[in-house]
Amino acid sequence: MAIDLKKMRNIGIMAHIDAGKTTTTERILFYTGKIHRIGEIDDGAATMDFMKQEQERGITIASAAITTEWKGTTINIIDTPGHVDFTAEVERSLRVLDGAVAVLCAVDGVQPQTETVWRQADEFKVPRIVFVNKMDRIGADFFYSINDVKEKFGAETVACQIPIGQGEKFEGLIDLLSMKEIRWNEEDEGETFTESDVAPERAEEAKKWREKLIDTVASNDDDLGMIYLEGGEITNAMLKAALRKCTVNRTLVPCFLGSSRRNKGVQPLIDAVIDYLPCPLDVPPAKGLHIKKDKEEPVEIPCDAAKMPLGLVFKIQQDREMGTLCFVRVYSGKFSAGSQCLNVGKKKRERINRILRVNANHMEQMDSVSAGDIAVFVGLKLAATGDTLGSEGMPVLLESPKFPEPVISVAIEPETLSDKDKLVETLEIMSREDPTFTSHEDAETGQLIISGMGELHLDVLVTRMKEDFGVKANVGAPQVTYRESVSGSAEISSQWSKILAGKENSAGITLELKRNEQGVGNTYSCEVHNAEIPEEIYDAVKSGIENSFSSGIKYGYPCADLSVIIKKLDYNEVNGTAFAFTACAAQAFDEAAEKAGPQILEPVMNVDITCPVEFVGDAISQITQRGGMISGQDSKASGEIVHCTAPMAKMFGFSTNLRSVTQGRASFSMEFSHFQLKQGGLDNLGY
């Protein structure tokens, strides 16, 4: 039976660590009847945190997907991590979502990681609503929190509810649309609630905030604005419709409140998801590149089950029994279990053995999945995160998620030689699952090096390697992952010739190498267009340059922000082989890089330190001793927040030092900012 797309929501729950995302999701699942008892994160029993490490650490590591239903509407929920080391999980989830719920802590308002996920949601143009959680905590302030969103992001927030008491006096809320007071019954874990008219002592404030709500929506919606200016009656249905339109267009952010841990405010939040967040038909069509024989043509993909099938693999997960699970958002057409599909980027056909509906840690079999929906495909052997699944009739490549570069590395070695194959196989599986986790063998030492987004990220992956995959390995101390670049530019003509198996192989290449702007990444282009040169020669040159980008210039670190332009190819059809051109390209790259002035770049991190006001001086002293630069300071109910940047190499052990000088009362979060020239140059790598 086809699903009515108007009755479907694909939403994500996003926030800073400890704001209560997973707790809120647990309550949503409980009230929608998906689970029959509420699991607590603090007890290690949350449904969405089903990985052993998530339960032990009390944090979300992998984004978990689950499908539930509320008042006849299907809701696909993706609960994402809040810790900055797992940003890639948030990034790939936002890429496929239609709407998001941003959970804020009522005491702290906008926190550092909230800013990161909000920026990511802006990038993917995801409409969102705000849920101000933890209203029962001392220092909770709903109005401060929504104003913080307005100031930090320039977003027009609008309160759809106001609290009855805050902090320890939090009782319930006033719904500004129905103008009713709502209180939850504690005997049945908040499953039932009572509605009553607004008490006389709160009537004036409620009326003031309702008028503010109508005024804000009317000023952002022409139809409602006309009725408002003419003094006509504005019904709740009109107000809801206009607010939905503004939310979908991202001109307004509706704000709601509650305390998920105390089972208050969750049902109105689920109603808000259905009332204000978009269905798959409300969002603009996905954009892709239609691959034709001689060119790629931009196309839009409307959400239509009758069209050719097209989907994006946004997550890979390894299951011991079923093998590789591919999480797929379907943008067009229909995929059926037992059918074949085309991996468009890899130009390979794959068979979909089974299609599953995800219910956190258990699966439900499906015959097919249509446009607008999210499901898991079992049986795909080649698919990786970001791959497009389609058909020969519609070879369209969807834009894949972009992931940040790993900034921290550790050496890993098997305990015994017999463990080596298992270790290599496990590393391949894990890097396929997580695009920000990479591994390579050091050419000089022969060591296996694994790289990730931070100390916690690598710690989690190594623990998982040992516990889930049973790999016995020793891990070295963390080291910074540097990058190599050049300070100038150079043009080189290089010739390569070698006799192999009695046959001469020769190639000649002229290339220009120069520095790109910071953050652009490595780029490759070829200005040679000669019909007499076979396609495989062009591919060989490109392969040689791309391999050089990853193997570095002088120290074996990957290159950053380099541009290579091929100016001329000396090709002889008798001796010119693909192998010769690959080798010549690598040789020319090395010569040009040496001439252009090699440089070492180091990762710089954005650091946010939260501490009581009396310890600000000590905290600043700790970061400046490590080469940090202070960029600003905010005052919050939870303390002062110091914003700074610091070289990653100097941040090891910072947590211990910070705690010791602040009596354990300071905390910090850190995320990658950019690569900059390492002070001390090439000879001082700090090892």
N, C-alpha and C positions, 0 to 999 in steps of 0.2 A: 504494500500500500504506500502510495506516494505521500511524503510529508508536506504539509502546507508550510511553505517557507516563511509566510507571515507569522506563523506560530513557532518560530525557531530563533534562538539567540545563541551566538557563539561569543562567550565572554571570558575575560581573564580577571583574576584577582591579583592586584599588584600593590606593592608597598615597600617601606623600609623594613629591615629585620625587626622582629618583635612588635610590629604594629597590630598583629592579630589577623593576618590573612588566612592562615590555615584554620584557626579557631572559627572565624566567620564562615568559611566554607563548610566546616563540620556542622555548624548550626543550620546552614542552608540545606544540607543533605538530610539532616534529621527532620526538619519541618516539611520537606518535600517528600518524606517517606522513603528515602533511599537507604537510610540506615535506621536501626531501631534502638540504638543507644548512642549517646554522644561520647566520642572519644576525645580525651584531653591530650594536648601536646605534652604538658608537664608530666603526664603519666606514661608517655611514650605509646599512646594508644590511638592517635589520630588516624582516620581512614586514609586521608590523602598522603600522609607521611608513612608510606608502607615499607620503605627501605630500612633495613636494620640500623644503619648509621643515622638516618633522620630521627628515628625513635630514640636512639641513645643521646644524640646531640641536641634534640629539641628544635631543630631547624629544618627548613625545606631545602633540599638539594636539587632534585630533579622535578621539573614541572610535571604534575600528574593531571591526567584528563579524566573527566567523569561526566556522564550524561544523566540528567534528572528531568523531572517534569513538574510544572506548577500551573495550576488552573488551565490545563489543556495546552500549555506551551512547552516545547522541548528546549531544555537549556544545556548546552555543552559548556562545562566549566573547566578552565585550566588554572590550577593553583600554581603560582610561580614562586621561585625563591626570592628572598629579600636581601640575602647577603651578596655583597658586591662581587665576590669571587665567582658567582654563578650567573653573571649578567647575561651570558650567552643563552641560558635557559629562558630568560625573560624576553630577550631579543627575538628568538625564533618563535615564541608563543605570540607576541604582539603582531608579528608578520601575518598571522593567519586569523586573527580575531576581528570581529566586527565592532565590539565594544568592550569597555573595561570598567571595573570598579576599583577606584583608588582608595585604599584603606589608610586612614591617618590615625595617629595616636592623639587623643584629645588633650594630652598634657604637652606633648612635644611639637604638635603641628607638623609642618613640612620638615623632614629629616634628610640627611645627605642622599641616601639611596632613593628616597621619594623623588628627588630632583632628577636622578639618573633615569628612572623608569618613566617619569613624566615626559622628559625630553625624547625618550625612545617612542613613546605613544604619540607625541607630536610629529615625529619623523614619519611614522606610518599612518598619520591622520586618523587615529583611533578615537571615536567619541567616548567620553567617560562621565561617570557620576562619582561623587565623593561620599564615602561613609566614614564619619568621625567616630571611631571606636574608643573604648575604655572611658566612657563618660562617667563611670563610677569611681575613677581614681582621683586622689587628692590633687588639686591643681588643674583639673580638667576644665577646659574653656572652649566651647563649641564655636563661639563667634570669633575668638582669636584664631582658631584653626582654619576657618574658611577664609578669613581675611589674610592669613599667611599664604594660602594658595593664590589669592588674588595678587598679593605683593610680589611673591617669588616668580610666578609664571605669567603674570599679566592676564590671567584667565578671569572671565566675568563669572563669579560664583553667585548662586542664588539659593537661599535657605528654603527648603520645602517643609522643614520641621523645625521646631525650637524645643529645647529641653525643659522639663519640669524639674528644677533643681539640678545642680551640677556637683561632681565629686561625691562625697559621702551622702549628700542629700538628693542624689539622682533617683527620681521615682519612675519617670516615664517621659512621654513626649507629647507635644501638641502638633497634630497634622494640620498644616496651614491650608490645605485644599479642602478637606472635609470639616475643618474647624472643630475637631474632636480631640479630647485628651485620651491617650492610650496608656494603659498600665498592664504589665504582664504578671501572670500568676506563677508564683515560685513553686507551688506544690507539684505542677506537672511540667517542670523544666521550661516554662515559658511557652508551652504549646498553645495555651489559650490566653486570651487577653480581654480586658474590658474596655469599652469605649464609653465616654461620658461627655456631656457638654463642657465647654471651657468654663472653669471656675471664675466667678466675678472678679477676684483679685488678679487674675491673669488675662482677663478679657481684653484689656486695653493694649497690653504688649502684643498679644496674639494678633489683634486687629492691625496694629502698626506693621508687624512683619508680613501679614498677608497682603497688605496694601503695597508694601515694598516688593513682594514677589510679583504681584500683578503689574506693577509699574515697570520692573526690570524686564519681564517677559514681553510686555506690550512695546517697550522701546526697541526690542530685538526682533519683533514679528510684525510685519506691515498690516496684516489682516486684523490681528488683535489690537494693534495700535490705533487703527481707524475707529473700531468700536469704542475703545477706551477714551479717545479724544472727543467722540460724539456723545459720551455719557451713557452709552448703551449698557445693558446688563451682560456681565461676563460670567458664563456658567463654568462649572468645574470641568465639563467635557471640553469646552473651548480652551480653557487654560491648559489642560493636559495636552491637547493636540498641539498647541503652540509651543509648549515647553518641550515636547518630543521633537518637534521640527528644529528648534534651536539647539537641542542636545546633539541631534544627528548631524547638523551643520557645524557643530563645534563652536557656536557663538556663545553658548551658556553651559555652565557646569552645575547641575542640580546637586544640592548637598543634603545628606541624611545623617542620622546619628543613632547611637545605641551603645550597648555594652554586650558584645558577643559572649563573653565569659559568663555574664549574669543572665544570658538568654533574653536580652531586651533589644528590640528594634530590628530584628532580623527579617520577620515576615514583611513589614513595609519596604524593606530593602529589596526583597525578591520581587515584590509588586513593582517597584521602581525600575528594576532590570527589564521587566516586560513592558512597562508603560513608556520608558524613555530611551532605552538603548536600542540600536537598530537591528532589524532582521537582515538576512543576507541580501534581500532585494533593495534595502535602503542605502546600502553603501555603493560607492562608484564601482564600475566593472574593474576587474583585475587587469593589469597591463602585462603584455608579453611581447615576445618577438617571434613572428611567423617566419620559420626558416625555409627559404626557397633555394633553388639550385645555386643562384649566383648572388643572392643578397638576403639580408634579414629585414623584415618589414614590421614596424610597431603595430600591434593590434590590441583591441579591447576585448575582454572575454566576459560577456553578460552571464549572469547566474541563471542558467536555463537547463533543466534536466533533459530536454529534448535535443540539445546540441551534442557535438562530439565530446567524448570524455576528456577531462583535463584536471589534474590535481597536483598539489605540491607536497613533497615529503618534508615535514618540518621537524621531525624528531625520529631518531633511531634508538631502539632499546633492545638489549639482549635478554632473552628469556631462556632459562635452562632447558625447558621442555619443548617450547615452540620454535626456538631459534631467534632469528631477527624479526622484531616487530617494527613496522614502519607506520608512524602516525601521519595520516594524510588528510589535508583539507581539500575537498573536492570543489572546484570552481565552476565546472561545466559538465554536462552530460551525466552518465551513470556508469559505474564500475560494478561488474558482477563477479561473485566468487566463482573460481574455476576458469575464468576467462584470461586472455592475454592482454598485456598493455605494452606500450613502447616507452622505454626510458629515453626521453628526447635528447638530453645532453650527451648520453653515452651511445646513442643510436643502437640500442640493443633491446630485443624483445624479452619480456619477463612474464612469468605466469603468477597470477594472484590465486594462491591455493585457498585461502580463507579470508573473510572479512569479519572483523569483530567490533562490537560496540564496547567501549571501555567503561568499566565501572570501578575506577581506582585500581584495586589489586585483583579484580576478577573480570572475566570477559564474557560477552554474550554474542552468540553466532548471528550473522546477518547474511541474507542472500545477495543483497546489493547495497550500494550507497550512492546517493544522488547529489547533484549540485547544491552547495550551501552547507553540507554536513561535514562532520569530522569522524573518521574511523581509523581502525588499525588494519593494515594489510599484512598477511603472513605469506611467506614463500618467495619474496623478492630477494634475489641473491646479490644484485649489484647496487641497489639503491643506497644513496647516502643523503645526509641532510642537505636540503636545498635542491634536490633533483626534481625534475618535472616528469610526471607520468601522463602520457597521452596516447595518440594513435597515429598511424601513418597518414591517415586522412587529415589530421590536424597537428602537424609537427610544430607546436608552439612552445617556446621556452619562457617560463615564468621567471620573474626576478627572484633570485635566491637570497636568503638572509645574509647579511655581512657580519662577520665576527671579528672581535678585537684580537690583536696579536698576543700570544703568550709572553709574559715578562719575567717569569721565574723558572729556573730549571734545577733538577737534581739528577745525579748519576744513580743508576739502578743496576744491580747485577744479580744473577740467579745464585742461590746458595750452592747448587751443584750443576754440573754440565747438563745433566738430564733435565733440569728445570728450564734450560735456555729456550727450547722450542716452545714450551708452554707459555713462557714469559712474552716472547715475541708475538705469539698468537693472541694473547690477552691484550697486549698493547694495541694491536691492530683493531680488535673488537672495540676497545674503549675509545680510541681516537675516531672511530666511525660513529660512535654514539655521541661524542662530545668534540665538536670542531675546534674548541679552544685548547684541547689537550693534544700535544704532538710528541712524537718520539723519533730519534734518529741516532745513528751510530757515529761517534766522534772519529773522524778519519785518522787522527794522530794517536789517540790513546786506545781506540777500539771499545771504549765504554758506551753503554746505552744511556742516552740522555733523554729524560722526559721533561716536558715544559708545560706550564699552566698559568692561570691568572693570579695566583697568590698562594701563600703558605697553606691556608685552609683548603683551597681547591686541590692542591697536590696531596695533602694529608688525607683527604677524603678518598681520592682516587687510589692512593697506595694501600690504604686500609681495605678498600673494596677489592682491590687486586688480590690481597692476601686472604680475605675472608670469603668473598663470593666466588672467586675463581680458583682458590687454593694454591696460588703461586707463592713459592718460597723464595724471597729475594731480600737483599740488603740495600738500604737506601743511604746515599750520601747527604751531606749538608746542602741546604738550598744555595743556589748561586743565581746571580742576575743574568738574564738573557739580553745581551747587548745586540746592537745592529751595526752594520758597516755601511758607509756611504762615501761620497767624494766631496771635495770642497770646490772643485772647478769643473772644467769640461775638457774633452779630448777627442780628436778624430784619428783613427788608426786604420791602416791597411795591413792586413795580415795574410800570409800565405802558409798553407799546410800541405805537406806531401809525405807519403809513407808507402813503402812496398809491403803489402800483406798477401801471403799465399801466392807470391809470384806476380801479383797484379798491383799496378801503381794506383794509389788513391790520392787525389789532389783537390784542393779547394782554395778559393781566395775570397776574402770578405773585407769590405770597407764599412766601418761603423762609427757613429758618433755617440759618445756617452756623456751625459750631463746630469746635474742634480735637479730633481723636481721640487716643487714647493712642499713644505712640511705637511704630512698627512695625506698627500696625493697617492702615495704608494709607488710601486714599480710599474713602469709602462714600457711596452714594446711596440714598435711599428716598423714597417718595411716600405721603403720608397721605390723598390725595384718591382717593375711589372713587365716581365718578359715571358711571352707565351711559350718560348722554346725551353724555358727552365721548368722541369717537372714539379708538380705540387709537393711531392715528397721532399724535395730539396728545401723548399720554403719551410715545411714542417720541421725538417731537421735543424735548420738555423734557429727557428723559434725555440725548439726544445733545448738546444745548446745554451741559448741566452737565459731561458727560464731556470735551467739547472744551475747556471752561474749565479743567478739571483739568490737561490736558496743556499748555495755552498759558500758564498761570501767572497771576500777579496784577499784578505791577509790572515785573518784569525779564524775563519770558518763560521763566523756568525752570519745569519741571513742579511741580505742587503735591504735598505729602506730608501724609498723616495728616489730611485734612479730611473733615468730615461735612456733607452737604447733605440737608436734609429739606424736601420740598415740602409746604407747609401748605394752600395754596389756589390754585385756578386760575380766573381770570375768562375764561370761554369764551363766545363769541357765534358761533352757527352760520353767521351771514351773513358776518362779517368774520374769524372766527378761523381762521387757516391754520397749517399745520405750520411754515412758514417763520417766521411771526411769533412762534410760541412758542419756536422755537430761538433766535431773536435776543433775545427777552425774557429767556429763561433765562440767557444769557450776560451780559446787562446787569445782571440782578438779582444774579448771582454777583459781578460786579465791584464793585457798590455795597456788598454785604454784606462782601466781603473787605476793602475799604478801611475800613469802619467797625469791623471786628473786630481791626484792628491787624496789618498785614502784617509778616512776619518772613522773614529769609533763613536757611536751614539749610545747614550744610556737612557733607560726608561725613567721618566719623572712621574711621580704619583701626586694626585690630589688627595690631601689628608684633611679630615675634619675631626678636631679634638673637642669632646664635650666634657666639661669639668666645672665644679663649683667655682664661684667668682674668686674666692681667696687663693685658688691654686693656678689661676691663669698665668701668672708670671713664671711659675715653675714649669708649666707645660710648654710655654713659648720658649723658655730657655732650653728645654730638652730638644725641641725640633730645630732651633737655630744652630745648636751644636752639631747637628747632623746635616748642615748645609741647606736647611729648609728656609723658605721665604714666606712670610705672613702676607696673606692677601685680603683679610677682612675678619670681622668678629660680629657675632649676633648674640643677643640676649634672649634666652628662652626660660620657661618655667622650670625646666630640668637643669638649668645652669647656662654657662657661657659656651658658645660654639666658636672655636678658632679655626678659620679656613687658611690652609697653607699648601704649598707644594714642596716636595722633597725628593732627592734622588732615591730610587728604589734600593740601591746598593747600601745606603746608610740606614735603612729602616729595619734591618734585622735586629731583633731583640728590643725594639722600641717599646713594645707593649709592657715588658717587665720594668724597664726604667721609668716609664710614665706612671705605672701603678705605684712604684716605690716612692716617688716624689709627691704623689697626690693622695697618699694614704689609701690607695685602692679605689678612689672615688672618680677617677677619670676613665674615659673610654675613647676609642678613636675608630674611624672607618677610613678605608683607603681604596682608591681606584686609579687605574692607569689614565694618565693625561696625554703625554706625548713623549717622543724621543728627542733628546737634545745632545749637542756635542759634549763628550765627556771631558771634564777638566783633567789635565794631567796627560791627555793624549793617548797614543797607542801603547806606550810602554808601562802604563800604570792601570792595570785592570783590577786591582784590588784583591787579587787572590793570594 
